[in-house]
Protein backbone atom coordinates (compact mmCIF):
# COMPACT_ATOMS: atom_id res chain seq x y z
CA UNK A 1 0.00 0.00 0.00
CA UNK A 2 1.54 3.40 -0.95
CA UNK A 3 2.36 5.89 1.76
CA UNK A 4 -0.26 8.52 2.56
CA UNK A 5 0.48 12.27 2.17
CA UNK A 6 0.72 12.46 5.95
CA UNK A 7 3.47 9.83 6.03
CA UNK A 8 5.34 11.52 3.17
CA UNK A 9 5.25 14.73 5.18
CA UNK A 10 6.59 12.94 8.28
CA UNK A 11 9.41 11.32 6.27
CA UNK A 12 10.47 14.71 4.86
CA UNK A 13 10.18 16.38 8.25
CA UNK A 14 12.32 13.74 9.98
CA UNK A 15 14.97 14.00 7.26
CA UNK A 16 15.02 17.80 7.52
CA UNK A 17 15.27 17.69 11.30
CA UNK A 18 18.04 15.09 11.15
CA UNK A 19 20.04 17.19 8.69
CA UNK A 20 19.70 20.59 10.34
CA UNK A 21 18.45 19.59 13.82
CA UNK A 22 15.50 21.96 13.68
CA UNK A 23 12.39 21.47 15.74
CA UNK A 24 8.96 20.90 14.22
CA UNK A 25 7.82 24.26 15.60
CA UNK A 26 10.55 26.07 13.64
CA UNK A 27 12.71 26.98 16.63
CA UNK A 28 16.42 27.68 16.25
CA UNK A 29 18.67 24.71 15.63
CA UNK A 30 20.68 23.35 18.53
CA UNK A 31 23.51 22.06 16.33
CA UNK A 32 24.87 23.26 13.01
CA UNK A 33 25.46 21.07 9.99
CA UNK A 34 29.19 21.07 10.78
CA UNK A 35 28.39 19.93 14.32
CA UNK A 36 26.47 17.00 12.88
CA UNK A 37 29.42 16.07 10.68
CA UNK A 38 31.68 16.21 13.71
CA UNK A 39 29.27 13.99 15.64
CA UNK A 40 29.23 11.53 12.74
CA UNK A 41 33.04 11.54 12.64
CA UNK A 42 33.20 10.70 16.34
CA UNK A 43 30.76 7.80 15.92
CA UNK A 44 32.75 6.43 12.98
CA UNK A 45 36.05 6.70 14.87
CA UNK A 46 34.60 4.88 17.89
CA UNK A 47 33.20 2.13 15.69
CA UNK A 48 36.52 1.75 13.88
CA UNK A 49 38.33 1.60 17.24
CA UNK A 50 36.00 -1.16 18.44
CA UNK A 51 36.63 -3.15 15.25
CA UNK A 52 40.39 -2.65 15.62
CA UNK A 53 40.40 -3.80 19.25
CA UNK A 54 38.46 -6.97 18.45
CA UNK A 55 40.62 -7.59 15.38
CA UNK A 56 43.82 -7.33 17.47
CA UNK A 57 42.44 -9.85 19.98
CA UNK A 58 41.51 -12.25 17.18
CA UNK A 59 44.92 -11.82 15.54
CA UNK A 60 46.71 -12.62 18.80
CA UNK A 61 44.77 -15.88 19.14
CA UNK A 62 44.64 -16.48 15.37
CA UNK A 63 45.93 -20.07 15.49
CA UNK A 64 43.30 -21.29 17.95
CA UNK A 65 40.52 -19.34 16.21
CA UNK A 66 41.55 -20.71 12.83
CA UNK A 67 41.69 -24.33 14.05
CA UNK A 68 38.50 -24.31 16.13
CA UNK A 69 36.27 -21.58 14.66
CA UNK A 70 37.12 -20.51 11.12
CA UNK A 71 37.64 -24.02 9.75
CA UNK A 72 34.75 -25.44 11.78
CA UNK A 73 32.37 -26.05 8.84
CA UNK A 74 35.03 -28.17 7.09
CA UNK A 75 36.28 -29.91 10.23
CA UNK A 76 35.24 -33.60 10.48
CA UNK A 77 34.63 -33.11 14.22
CA UNK A 78 32.40 -30.06 13.75
CA UNK A 79 29.41 -30.14 16.09
CA UNK A 80 26.87 -29.60 13.30
CA UNK A 81 27.79 -32.88 11.61
CA UNK A 82 27.19 -34.85 14.80
CA UNK A 83 23.99 -33.05 15.78
CA UNK A 84 22.40 -33.33 12.33
CA UNK A 85 23.29 -37.01 12.02
CA UNK A 86 21.95 -37.79 15.50
CA UNK A 87 18.77 -35.88 14.71
CA UNK A 88 18.41 -37.81 11.46
CA UNK A 89 18.59 -41.11 13.32
CA UNK A 90 16.23 -39.90 16.05
CA UNK A 91 13.66 -38.75 13.48
CA UNK A 92 13.93 -42.09 11.62
CA UNK A 93 15.23 -40.32 8.51
CA UNK A 94 18.05 -42.78 7.94
CA UNK A 95 21.26 -41.13 6.77
CA UNK A 96 19.51 -38.18 5.11
CA UNK A 97 21.23 -35.55 7.28
CA UNK A 98 24.47 -37.48 7.89
CA UNK A 99 26.72 -35.45 5.64
CA UNK A 100 30.18 -36.93 5.05
CA UNK A 101 32.61 -34.31 6.38
CA UNK A 102 34.43 -32.72 3.49
CA UNK A 103 38.20 -32.91 3.20
CA UNK A 104 39.49 -29.56 2.01
CA UNK A 105 43.18 -28.89 1.46
CA UNK A 106 43.57 -25.15 1.14
CA UNK A 107 46.57 -23.57 -0.49
CA UNK A 108 48.40 -20.26 -0.35
CA UNK A 109 50.08 -19.39 -3.62
CA UNK A 110 51.82 -16.21 -2.47
CA UNK A 111 54.46 -15.55 0.19
CA UNK A 112 52.20 -13.18 2.09
CA UNK A 113 49.03 -15.14 1.51
CA UNK A 114 48.71 -16.62 5.00
CA UNK A 115 49.69 -13.37 6.71
CA UNK A 116 47.25 -11.26 4.68
CA UNK A 117 44.62 -13.95 5.13
CA UNK A 118 45.03 -13.82 8.90
CA UNK A 119 44.59 -10.04 8.80
CA UNK A 120 41.44 -10.45 6.72
CA UNK A 121 40.19 -13.07 9.16
CA UNK A 122 40.83 -10.73 12.09
CA UNK A 123 39.09 -7.75 10.46
CA UNK A 124 36.00 -9.73 9.49
CA UNK A 125 35.83 -11.26 12.95
CA UNK A 126 36.26 -7.81 14.46
CA UNK A 127 33.31 -6.46 12.47
CA UNK A 128 31.10 -9.36 13.54
CA UNK A 129 32.04 -9.18 17.21
CA UNK A 130 31.78 -5.37 17.33
CA UNK A 131 28.45 -5.25 15.51
CA UNK A 132 26.35 -4.40 18.61
CA UNK A 133 28.64 -1.48 19.44
CA UNK A 134 28.67 -0.28 15.82
CA UNK A 135 24.89 -0.26 15.62
CA UNK A 136 24.69 1.42 19.02
CA UNK A 137 26.88 4.28 17.74
CA UNK A 138 24.75 4.56 14.61
CA UNK A 139 21.61 4.62 16.73
CA UNK A 140 22.98 7.37 19.00
CA UNK A 141 23.60 9.48 15.91
CA UNK A 142 20.07 9.26 14.48
CA UNK A 143 18.11 9.08 17.75
CA UNK A 144 18.04 12.89 18.38
CA UNK A 145 16.04 13.32 15.14
CA UNK A 146 13.18 11.22 16.52
CA UNK A 147 10.27 12.54 18.52
CA UNK A 148 9.73 11.34 22.07
CA UNK A 149 6.94 8.91 21.17
CA UNK A 150 8.94 7.57 18.21
CA UNK A 151 11.93 7.03 20.45
CA UNK A 152 9.77 5.07 22.92
CA UNK A 153 8.48 2.83 20.13
CA UNK A 154 12.06 1.91 19.24
CA UNK A 155 13.24 1.41 22.83
CA UNK A 156 14.51 -2.13 22.27
CA UNK A 157 15.76 -1.67 18.72
CA UNK A 158 19.42 -2.29 19.64
CA UNK A 159 18.54 -5.58 21.33
CA UNK A 160 16.38 -6.86 18.47
CA UNK A 161 18.81 -5.84 15.72
CA UNK A 162 21.67 -7.52 17.58
CA UNK A 163 19.57 -10.59 18.39
CA UNK A 164 18.47 -11.19 14.80
CA UNK A 165 21.96 -10.51 13.44
CA UNK A 166 23.63 -13.10 15.67
CA UNK A 167 20.80 -15.57 15.08
CA UNK A 168 21.43 -15.23 11.35
CA UNK A 169 25.19 -15.43 11.76
CA UNK A 170 24.82 -18.59 13.85
CA UNK A 171 22.45 -20.08 11.29
CA UNK A 172 24.97 -19.39 8.54
CA UNK A 173 27.94 -20.74 10.49
CA UNK A 174 26.43 -23.86 12.06
CA UNK A 175 23.90 -24.92 9.40
CA UNK A 176 24.24 -23.16 6.06
CA UNK A 177 28.05 -23.24 6.09
CA UNK A 178 28.42 -27.04 6.42
CA UNK A 179 25.69 -27.63 3.82
CA UNK A 180 27.26 -25.16 1.38
CA UNK A 181 30.86 -26.35 1.69
CA UNK A 182 29.76 -29.97 1.61
CA UNK A 183 27.93 -29.37 -1.65
CA UNK A 184 30.58 -27.20 -3.33
CA UNK A 185 33.54 -29.36 -2.30
CA UNK A 186 31.79 -32.51 -3.50
CA UNK A 187 30.53 -31.05 -6.78
CA UNK A 188 32.40 -32.57 -9.71
CA UNK A 189 32.26 -31.39 -13.31
CA UNK A 190 32.70 -34.32 -15.66
CA UNK A 191 33.18 -38.01 -14.91
CA UNK A 192 36.94 -38.31 -15.37
CA UNK A 193 38.05 -36.33 -12.34
CA UNK A 194 39.96 -33.89 -14.53
CA UNK A 195 39.31 -30.94 -12.24
CA UNK A 196 40.54 -30.96 -8.65
CA UNK A 197 39.17 -28.37 -6.23
CA UNK A 198 42.07 -26.68 -4.40
CA UNK A 199 40.69 -23.47 -2.92
CA UNK A 200 42.92 -20.79 -1.48
CA UNK A 201 42.62 -19.63 2.09
CA UNK A 202 41.40 -16.24 0.86
CA UNK A 203 38.69 -17.91 -1.23
CA UNK A 204 37.49 -19.88 1.80
CA UNK A 205 37.44 -16.77 4.02
CA UNK A 206 35.48 -14.84 1.38
CA UNK A 207 32.87 -17.59 1.07
CA UNK A 208 32.54 -18.01 4.84
CA UNK A 209 32.24 -14.24 5.29
CA UNK A 210 29.53 -13.99 2.65
CA UNK A 211 27.58 -16.80 4.31
CA UNK A 212 27.80 -15.41 7.86
CA UNK A 213 27.24 -11.74 7.05
CA UNK A 214 24.64 -12.57 4.40
CA UNK A 215 22.59 -14.65 6.85
CA UNK A 216 23.09 -12.07 9.58
CA UNK A 217 21.66 -9.34 7.36
CA UNK A 218 18.93 -11.62 5.96
CA UNK A 219 17.70 -12.32 9.48
CA UNK A 220 17.11 -8.58 9.91
CA UNK A 221 13.99 -9.02 7.75
CA UNK A 222 11.56 -8.47 10.69
CA UNK A 223 13.40 -5.27 11.63
CA UNK A 224 13.35 -4.14 8.02
CA UNK A 225 9.64 -4.91 7.82
CA UNK A 226 9.11 -2.80 10.95
CA UNK A 227 10.93 0.19 9.43
CA UNK A 228 9.42 -0.03 5.94
CA UNK A 229 5.92 -0.41 7.36
CA UNK A 230 6.52 2.50 9.69
CA UNK A 231 7.31 4.84 6.82
CA UNK A 232 4.57 3.44 4.59
CA UNK A 233 6.59 1.67 1.88
CA UNK A 234 5.16 -1.81 2.51
CA UNK A 235 2.08 -3.19 4.23
CA UNK A 236 1.12 -6.60 5.65
CA UNK A 237 -1.21 -7.16 2.71
CA UNK A 238 1.72 -6.69 0.31
CA UNK A 239 3.79 -9.26 2.21
CA UNK A 240 0.88 -11.72 2.21
CA UNK A 241 0.39 -11.31 -1.54
CA UNK A 242 4.08 -11.99 -2.21
CA UNK A 243 4.23 -14.96 0.19
CA UNK A 244 3.93 -17.51 -2.63
CA UNK A 245 6.87 -15.99 -4.47
CA UNK A 246 8.92 -15.94 -1.27
CA UNK A 247 8.14 -19.63 -0.68
CA UNK A 248 9.34 -20.55 -4.17
CA UNK A 249 12.57 -18.57 -3.77
CA UNK A 250 13.30 -20.09 -0.36
CA UNK A 251 12.63 -23.60 -1.67
CA UNK A 252 15.01 -23.06 -4.59
CA UNK A 253 17.74 -21.80 -2.25
CA UNK A 254 17.22 -24.75 0.11
CA UNK A 255 17.34 -27.24 -2.79
CA UNK A 256 20.65 -25.85 -4.02
CA UNK A 257 22.52 -25.77 -0.73
CA UNK A 258 21.40 -29.10 0.75
CA UNK A 259 23.59 -32.02 -0.39
CA UNK A 260 20.84 -34.61 -0.10
CA UNK A 261 17.84 -34.68 -2.48
CA UNK A 262 15.71 -35.83 0.46
CA UNK A 263 12.92 -33.32 1.10
CA UNK A 264 13.34 -33.46 4.88
CA UNK A 265 16.92 -32.22 4.72
CA UNK A 266 15.76 -29.34 2.55
CA UNK A 267 13.09 -28.50 5.11
CA UNK A 268 15.81 -28.02 7.73
CA UNK A 269 16.98 -24.99 5.76
CA UNK A 270 13.57 -23.90 4.49
CA UNK A 271 11.80 -23.81 7.86
CA UNK A 272 13.74 -21.02 9.65
CA UNK A 273 13.75 -18.82 6.54
CA UNK A 274 10.00 -19.25 6.04
CA UNK A 275 9.27 -18.62 9.73
CA UNK A 276 11.33 -15.46 9.45
CA UNK A 277 9.12 -14.26 6.61
CA UNK A 278 5.98 -15.08 8.57
CA UNK A 279 7.34 -13.18 11.56
CA UNK A 280 7.91 -10.18 9.29
CA UNK A 281 4.23 -10.29 8.30
CA UNK A 282 3.17 -10.27 11.97
CA UNK A 283 5.50 -7.39 12.77
CA UNK A 284 4.28 -5.45 9.74
CA UNK A 285 0.63 -6.03 10.70
CA UNK A 286 1.17 -4.73 14.22
CA UNK A 287 3.07 -1.66 13.08
CA UNK A 288 0.56 -0.96 10.30
CA UNK A 289 -2.28 -0.99 12.80
CA UNK A 290 -0.46 1.45 15.07
CA UNK A 291 0.30 3.78 12.14
CA UNK A 292 -3.34 3.75 11.05
CA UNK A 293 -4.58 4.52 14.56
CA UNK A 294 -2.06 7.32 14.97
CA UNK A 295 -2.98 8.80 11.59
CA UNK A 296 -6.66 8.69 12.50
CA UNK A 297 -5.95 10.57 15.74
CA UNK A 298 -3.92 13.20 13.92
CA UNK A 299 -6.71 13.91 11.45
CA UNK A 300 -9.60 13.69 13.92
For each residue, the residues with C-beta under 8 A, 3 or more apart:
1: 232 234 235 237 238
2: 232
3: 7 8 11 231 232 233
4: 7 8 232 295
5: 8 9
6: 9 10 295 298 299
7: 3 4 10 11 231 232 291 295
8: 3 4 5 11 12 232
9: 5 6 12 13
10: 6 7 13 14 231
11: 3 7 8 14 15 231 232
12: 8 9 15 16
13: 9 10 16 17 24
14: 10 11 17 18 145 146
15: 11 12 18 19
16: 12 13 19 20 22
17: 13 14 20 21 22 23 24 145
18: 14 15 21 142 144 145
19: 15 16 33 36
20: 16 17 29 33
21: 17 18 29 30 31 35 36 144 145
22: 16 17 26 27 28 29
23: 17 26 27
24: 13 17 147
25:
26: 22 23
27: 22 23
28: 22
29: 20 21 22 32
30: 21
31: 21 35 36 39
32: 29 35 36
33: 19 20 36 37
34: 37 38
35: 21 31 32 38 39
36: 19 21 31 32 33 39 40
37: 33 34 40 41
38: 34 35 41 42
39: 31 35 36 42 43 141
40: 36 37 43 44 141
41: 37 38 44 45
42: 38 39 45 46
43: 39 40 46 47 137 138 140 141
44: 40 41 47 48 137
45: 41 42 48 49
46: 42 43 49 50 133 137
47: 43 44 50 51 130 133 134 137 138
48: 44 45 51 52
49: 45 46 52 53
50: 46 47 53 54 126 130 133 134
51: 47 48 54 55 123 126 127 130 134
52: 48 49 55 56 126
53: 49 50 56 57 126 130
54: 50 51 57 58 125 126 129 130
55: 51 52 58 59 122 123 125 126
56: 52 53 59 60 122
57: 53 54 60 61
58: 54 55 61 62 65 121 122 125 126 129
59: 55 56 62 118 119 122
60: 56 57
61: 57 58 64 65
62: 58 59 65 66 118 121 122
63: 66 67
64: 61 67 68
65: 58 61 62 68 69 70 121 125
66: 62 63 69 70 71 118 121
67: 63 64 70 71
68: 64 65 71 72
69: 65 66 72
70: 65 66 67 121 205 208
71: 66 67 68 74 75
72: 68 69 75 78 79 80 173 177
73: 78 80 173 177 178 180 181 208
74: 71 78 101 102 103 104 181 185 204
75: 71 72 78 101
76: 81 101 103
77: 81 82 101
78: 72 73 74 75 81 82 101 178
79: 72 82 83 174
80: 72 73 83 84 174 175 177 178
81: 76 77 78 84 85 98 99 101 178
82: 77 78 79 85 86
83: 79 80 86 87
84: 80 81 87 88 97 98 99 178 268
85: 81 82 88 89 95 97 98 99
86: 82 83 89 90
87: 83 84 90 91 97
88: 84 85 91 93 94 95 96 97 98
89: 85 86 92 93 94 98
90: 86 87
91: 87 88 264
92: 89
93: 88 89 96 97 262 264 265
94: 88 89
95: 85 88 98
96: 88 93 260 262 264 265
97: 84 85 87 88 93 260 264 265 268
98: 81 84 85 88 89 95
99: 81 84 85 178 179 182 259 260
100: 182
101: 74 75 76 77 78 81 182
102: 74 181 182 185 186
103: 74 76 185
104: 74 181 185 197 199 204
105: 198
106: 198 199 200 201 204
107: 198 199 200 201
108: 113 114 117 200 201
109: 113 200
110: 113 116
111:
112: 115 116
113: 108 109 110 116 117 200 201 202
114: 108 117 118 201
115: 112 118 119
116: 110 112 113 119 120 202
117: 108 113 114 120 121 201 202 205
118: 59 62 66 114 115 121 122
119: 59 115 116 122 123
120: 116 117 123 124 202 205
121: 58 62 65 66 70 117 118 124 125 205
122: 55 56 58 59 62 118 119 125 126
123: 51 55 119 120 126 127
124: 120 121 127 128 205 209 213
125: 54 55 58 65 121 122 128 129
126: 50 51 52 53 54 55 58 122 123 129 130
127: 51 123 124 130 131 134 213
128: 124 125 131 169 212 213 216
129: 54 58 125 126
130: 47 50 51 53 54 126 127 133 134
131: 127 128 134 135 162 165 166 216
132: 135 136 158 162
133: 46 47 50 130 136 137
134: 47 50 51 127 130 131 137 138
135: 131 132 138 139 158 161 162
136: 132 133 139 140 158
137: 43 44 46 47 133 134 140 141
138: 43 47 134 135 141 142
139: 135 136 142 143 157 158
140: 43 136 137 143
141: 39 40 43 137 138
142: 18 138 139 145 146
143: 139 140 146 151
144: 18 21
145: 14 17 18 21 142
146: 14 142 143 150 151 154
147: 24 150 151
148: 151 152
149: 152 153
150: 146 147 153 154
151: 143 146 147 148 154 155
152: 148 149 155
153: 149 150 290
154: 146 150 151 157
155: 151 152
156: 159 160
157: 139 154 160 161 223
158: 132 135 136 139 161 162
159: 156 162 163
160: 156 157 163 164 222 223
161: 135 157 158 164 165 220 223
162: 131 132 135 158 159 165 166
163: 159 160 166 167
164: 160 161 167 168 219 220 221 222 223
165: 131 161 162 168 169 216 217 219 220
166: 131 162 163 169 170 216
167: 163 164 170 171 219
168: 164 165 171 172 215 216 217 218 219 220
169: 128 165 166 172 173 212 213 215 216 219
170: 166 167 173 174
171: 167 168 174 175 176 215 219 272
172: 168 169 175 176 177 211 212 213 214 215 216
173: 72 73 169 170 176 177 208 211 212
174: 79 80 170 171 177 178
175: 80 171 172 178 179 268 269
176: 171 172 173 179 180 211 215 257 269
177: 72 73 80 172 173 174 180 181 208 211 212
178: 73 78 80 81 84 99 174 175 181 182
179: 99 175 176 182 183 257 258 259 269
180: 73 176 177 183 184 207 211 257
181: 73 74 102 104 177 178 184 185 207
182: 99 100 101 102 178 179 185 186 259
183: 179 180 186 187 256 257 258 259
184: 180 181 187 197 207
185: 74 102 103 104 181 182 197
186: 102 182 183 259
187: 183 184
188: 191 193 195
189: 194 195
190: 193 194 195
191: 188
192:
193: 188 190 196
194: 189 190
195: 188 189 190
196: 193
197: 104 184 185
198: 105 106 107
199: 104 106 107 203 204
200: 106 107 108 109 113 203 204
201: 106 107 108 113 114 117 204 205
202: 113 116 117 120 205 206
203: 199 200 206 207
204: 74 104 106 199 200 201 207 208
205: 70 117 120 121 124 201 202 208 209
206: 202 203 209 210
207: 180 181 184 203 204 210 211
208: 70 73 173 177 204 205 211 212
209: 124 205 206 212 213
210: 206 207 213 214
211: 172 173 176 177 180 207 208 214 215
212: 128 169 172 173 177 208 209 215 216
213: 124 127 128 169 172 209 210 216 217
214: 172 210 211 217 218
215: 168 169 171 172 176 211 212 218 219
216: 128 131 165 166 168 169 172 212 213 219 220
217: 165 168 213 214 220
218: 168 214 215 221 273 276
219: 164 165 167 168 169 171 215 216 276
220: 161 164 165 168 216 217 223 224
221: 164 218 224 225 276 277 279 280
222: 160 164 225 226 276 279 280 283
223: 157 160 161 164 220 226 227
224: 220 221 227 228 280
225: 221 222 228 229 234 239 280 281 283 284 287
226: 222 223 229 230 283 284 287
227: 223 224 230 231
228: 224 225 231 233 234 284
229: 225 226 232 233 234 235 236 283 284 287 288 291
230: 226 227 287 291
231: 3 7 10 11 227 228
232: 1 2 3 4 7 8 11 229 291
233: 3 228 229
234: 1 225 228 229 238 239 284
235: 1 229 238 239 284 288
236: 229 239 240 281 284 285 288
237: 1 240 241
238: 1 234 235 241 242
239: 225 234 235 236 242 243 277 280 281 284
240: 236 237 243 281
241: 237 238
242: 238 239 245 246
243: 239 240 246 247 277 281
244: 247 248
245: 242 248 249
246: 242 243 249 250 274 277
247: 243 244 250 251 274
248: 244 245 251 252
249: 245 246 252 253
250: 246 247 253 254 270 273 274 277
251: 247 248 254 255 266 270
252: 248 249 255 256
253: 249 250 256 257 269 273
254: 250 251 257 258 266 267 269 270 273
255: 251 252 258 266
256: 183 252 253
257: 176 179 180 183 253 254 269
258: 179 183 254 255 265 266 268 269
259: 99 179 182 183 186 265
260: 96 97 99 265 266
261:
262: 93 96 265 266
263: 266 267
264: 91 93 96 97 267 268
265: 93 96 97 258 259 260 262 268 269
266: 251 254 255 258 260 262 263 269 270
267: 254 263 264 270 271
268: 84 97 175 258 264 265 271
269: 175 176 179 253 254 257 258 265 266 272 273
270: 250 251 254 266 267 273 274
271: 267 268 274 275
272: 171 269 275 276
273: 218 250 253 254 269 270 276 277
274: 246 247 250 270 271 277 278
275: 271 272 278 279
276: 218 219 221 222 272 273 279 280
277: 221 239 243 246 250 273 274 280 281
278: 274 275 281 282
279: 221 222 275 276 282 283
280: 221 222 224 225 239 276 277 283 284
281: 225 236 239 240 243 277 278 284 285
282: 278 279 285 286
283: 222 225 226 229 279 280 286 287
284: 225 226 228 229 234 235 236 239 280 281 287 288
285: 236 281 282 288 289
286: 282 283 289 290
287: 225 226 229 230 283 284 290 291
288: 229 235 236 284 285 291 292
289: 285 286 292 293
290: 153 286 287 293 294
291: 7 229 230 232 287 288 294 295
292: 288 289 295 296
293: 289 290 296 297
294: 290 291 297 298
295: 4 6 7 291 292 298 299
296: 292 293 299 300
297: 293 294 300
298: 6 294 295
299: 6 295 296
300: 296 297
